[in-house]
């Protein structure tokens, strides 16, 4: 298996580790913007795409979001499946042109939203499928502290801090609105508020709030970059009880504190492994890849306005 990865930052390295865990004989070529030591000897650095003169099984695009458009179009030359890290683009301006080119090429695409593989999210999807008539309200919250995201890296220098590079909590933490629309479907109406309100030295949004209105219930989503004690939860209020999903601690419990599911040994890294496995297994299948380019663009339309 030969794989090209474009962009080898923190997320790119997680994808590499997942690939080598599942497919230890894979060869990985990394297109990099600078010369750094590689994470292991299975990764071969290249400086230009034209150095690739052999067939590839797939390409991973995990560079800063504002570069995705350029490298999606360049990658079509290789006529192989594309795994594109979320968010798929930072602007909708040329999304229809890119979609047309992807459709013309006939290649499969998948946009990396690993939270779809989290046990709590899978439980919520199954719960909704069997109990949708009971739900009155859903509250989704994800707050974390941007300066703590990458050890030894000044947060002011990463793309998350700069709106022109595709940064901002509304794009960085797109997982929450992604899995809500994946599970609950297209809302009848959506209201949103984006703000920069903290003392963080960034020019991107550090607060986002969405209200998704459905026929029988409403979803409220709050995201931020400035919470010191990370919290990632979903609260489902039904006619019978309240179900709480703690995504960080991988635990589900009701309003009486009865544990419905818990696995303390589970690591979020497993979602990256499951995601790569899903992608590779469906490359040659007749199954349409979930969260392909078109689906991801339709979700992105709820997040940004061009």
C-alpha positions in Angstrom: 0.0 0.0 0.0 1.4 3.4 -1.1 -0.1 6.5 0.5 0.7 10.2 0.1 0.0 12.5 3.0 0.0 16.3 2.4 0.7 18.1 5.6 2.3 16.3 8.5 1.2 18.3 11.6 -0.4 16.9 14.7 -3.4 15.5 12.9 -1.4 14.1 10.0 0.8 12.2 12.5 -2.3 10.7 14.1 -3.4 9.5 10.6 0.0 8.0 10.0 0.0 6.1 13.3 -3.5 4.8 12.6 -2.4 3.6 9.1 0.7 1.8 10.4 -1.3 0.2 13.2 -3.7 -1.3 10.7 -1.3 -1.7 7.8 2.3 -2.0 9.1 3.7 -2.7 5.6 2.3 0.5 4.1 4.7 3.0 2.5 3.9 6.6 3.3 5.1 9.6 1.3 4.8 13.0 3.0 4.7 16.3 1.1 6.0 18.8 3.6 6.5 22.5 3.7 9.8 22.3 5.7 12.4 19.7 6.5 11.8 18.1 9.9 12.7 14.7 11.3 10.1 12.0 10.4 7.9 10.3 13.0 9.2 6.9 11.9 11.3 5.3 9.1 8.1 4.3 7.1 7.6 7.9 6.2 9.5 9.3 3.2 9.6 13.1 2.7 9.1 14.7 -0.7 9.2 18.4 -1.6 7.1 18.4 -4.7 4.1 16.5 -6.0 5.9 15.8 -9.3 8.4 13.6 -7.4 5.5 11.0 -7.2 6.0 8.8 -10.3 4.2 5.7 -9.0 0.6 4.8 -8.4 -1.0 5.6 -5.0 -3.7 3.8 -3.1 -5.0 7.0 -1.6 -4.0 10.6 -0.6 -4.6 12.2 2.8 -4.9 16.0 2.8 -4.2 17.3 6.3 -2.5 20.6 5.8 -4.0 23.9 7.0 -7.6 24.4 5.9 -6.9 27.4 3.6 -4.7 25.2 1.5 -7.2 22.4 1.0 -8.7 23.8 -2.2 -5.4 24.0 -4.0 -4.3 20.5 -3.0 -7.6 18.8 -3.6 -7.5 20.0 -7.2 -3.8 19.1 -7.6 -4.5 15.6 -6.1 -7.1 14.8 -8.8 -4.2 14.3 -11.2 -3.3 11.0 -9.3 -6.8 9.6 -9.9 -7.0 7.9 -6.5 -9.3 8.3 -3.4 -8.9 11.4 -1.2 -9.1 11.5 2.5 -9.5 15.2 3.4 -9.2 16.3 7.0 -12.0 18.5 8.3 -13.1 21.1 7.6 -13.1 20.3 4.0 -12.7 24.0 2.9 -12.4 27.4 4.6 -14.7 29.0 2.0 -17.6 28.0 -0.2 -16.5 30.3 -3.0 -15.2 27.6 -5.4 -16.9 24.5 -3.8 -19.2 23.8 -6.7 -16.3 24.0 -9.2 -14.3 21.5 -7.0 -17.3 19.2 -6.6 -17.8 19.2 -10.4 -14.1 18.2 -10.9 -14.4 15.5 -8.3 -17.5 14.1 -9.9 -15.9 14.2 -13.3 -12.8 12.3 -12.0 -15.0 9.6 -10.5 -12.8 9.3 -7.4 -14.1 8.6 -3.9 -13.7 11.2 -1.2 -14.1 11.1 2.6 -13.9 14.1 5.0 -12.2 13.2 8.3 -14.7 13.6 11.1 -13.5 11.0 13.5 -16.1 11.8 16.2 -18.6 9.8 14.1 -16.7 6.8 15.3 -16.9 7.7 19.0 -18.8 5.1 21.1 -21.0 7.8 22.7 -21.9 9.3 19.3 -22.7 5.8 17.9 -24.9 5.2 21.0 -26.7 8.6 20.5 -27.4 7.7 16.8 -28.9 4.4 17.8 -30.9 5.9 20.6 -32.4 8.5 18.3 -33.3 5.9 15.7 -35.4 4.1 18.3 -36.6 7.0 20.6 -36.9 10.1 18.4 -40.5 10.8 19.5 -39.4 11.1 23.1 -36.8 13.9 22.6 -37.7 17.5 23.6 -34.3 19.2 23.8 -30.6 18.5 23.1 -27.7 20.6 24.5 -24.3 20.1 23.0 -21.2 21.7 24.6 -17.5 21.7 23.8 -15.1 24.0 25.5 -11.3 23.7 25.6 -8.3 25.9 25.9 -6.5 26.6 22.6 -3.1 27.3 24.1 -3.0 23.8 25.5 -3.8 22.0 22.2 -0.2 21.4 21.1 2.6 21.0 23.6 5.6 23.2 23.0 3.8 25.2 20.2 2.8 28.9 20.5 -0.9 28.9 19.9 -0.6 32.3 18.3 1.3 30.7 15.4 -1.1 27.9 14.5 -3.7 28.2 11.8 -6.5 27.9 14.4 -5.7 31.4 15.6 -6.0 33.1 12.1 -9.2 33.5 10.2 -7.4 33.8 6.9 -5.9 30.4 7.4 -9.3 28.8 8.1 -9.1 29.1 11.8 -11.9 29.8 14.2 -13.8 27.7 16.6 -16.8 27.3 14.2 -14.5 25.5 11.7 -12.0 23.8 14.1 -14.8 22.3 16.2 -17.1 21.5 13.3 -17.4 17.9 14.7 -20.4 18.9 16.9 -22.6 20.3 14.1 -21.4 17.5 11.8 -22.6 14.7 14.0 -25.8 16.5 14.9 -26.8 16.8 11.3 -25.6 13.3 10.6 -27.7 11.9 13.4 -30.8 14.2 13.4 -30.9 15.3 9.8 -31.3 18.7 8.1 -32.9 21.2 10.5 -35.8 23.3 9.5 -34.0 26.4 10.7 -30.6 27.3 12.0 -29.5 30.4 14.0 -25.9 31.1 14.7 -23.7 33.5 16.6 -19.9 33.8 16.2 -17.8 36.1 18.4 -14.3 36.9 19.5 -14.7 37.6 23.3 -11.8 36.2 25.2 -8.3 37.6 25.9 -6.7 35.1 23.6 -4.3 36.7 21.1 -6.1 35.5 18.0 -8.1 37.1 15.2 -10.4 34.2 14.7 -13.7 33.4 16.4 -13.3 31.9 19.9 -17.1 31.4 20.5 -19.8 29.9 18.4 -23.4 29.1 19.2 -25.9 27.3 17.0 -29.6 26.7 17.5 -30.9 24.0 15.2 -34.7 23.9 15.0 -36.5 20.7 14.2 -40.2 19.8 14.1 -40.3 18.3 17.6 -37.2 19.4 19.4 -34.4 22.0 19.4 -30.6 21.5 19.5 -28.4 24.1 21.2 -24.6 23.9 20.4 -22.0 26.0 22.2 -18.3 25.9 21.3 -15.3 27.8 22.6 -11.5 28.1 22.6 -11.1 29.5 26.1 -12.4 27.0 28.7 -9.4 25.9 30.9 -11.1 22.7 32.1 -12.1 20.9 28.9 -15.7 19.8 28.7 -17.4 17.9 25.9 -20.9 16.8 26.6 -24.3 16.1 25.1 -27.5 16.4 27.2 -30.6 14.7 25.8 -33.8 15.7 27.5 -36.7 13.4 26.9 -40.3 12.9 28.2 -39.0 10.2 30.5 -35.5 11.3 31.7 -32.3 13.1 30.9 -29.4 11.2 29.2 -25.9 12.7 29.6 -23.0 11.9 27.3 -19.5 12.6 28.5 -17.4 12.4 25.4 -14.1 13.0 27.1 -14.5 10.3 29.7 -16.5 8.0 27.4 -19.4 7.7 29.8 -23.2 7.8 29.4 -25.5 8.2 32.5 -29.1 9.2 33.2 -30.5 11.9 35.6 -30.4 9.3 38.4 -26.7 8.8 37.8 -27.3 5.3 36.6 -24.4 4.4 34.3 -25.7 3.3 30.9 -22.3 2.9 29.3 -18.7 3.4 30.5 -15.2 2.4 29.2 -12.4 4.1 31.1 -9.7 2.4 29.0 -11.0 3.8 25.7 -8.8 6.3 23.9 -9.9 8.9 21.4 -7.0 7.6 19.2 -9.2 4.6 18.5 -11.6 6.8 16.5 -8.7 7.6 14.1 -8.0 3.9 13.7 -11.7 3.1 13.1 -11.9 6.0 10.6 -9.0 4.9 8.5 -10.2 1.3 8.5 -13.7 2.5 7.3 -12.1 4.5 4.6 -9.8 1.8 3.3 -12.4 -0.9 3.4 -14.9 1.2 1.4 -12.4 2.4 -1.3 -13.2 -0.6 -3.6 -16.7 -1.3 -2.4 -20.0 -0.3 -4.1 -21.0 1.6 -0.9 -21.1 5.3 -1.2 -18.6 6.8 1.3 -20.3 8.6 4.1 -19.3 12.3 4.6 -18.0 12.6 1.1 -17.1 16.0 -0.4 -20.6 16.8 -1.4 -22.1 15.9 2.0 -19.4 17.8 3.9 -20.0 20.9 1.8 -23.7 20.7 2.6 -22.8 20.7 6.3 -20.3 23.5 5.8 -23.0 25.7 4.4 -24.5 25.8 7.9 -21.2 26.9 9.3 -20.0 29.7 7.0 -21.6 32.2 4.7 -19.8 33.4 1.6 
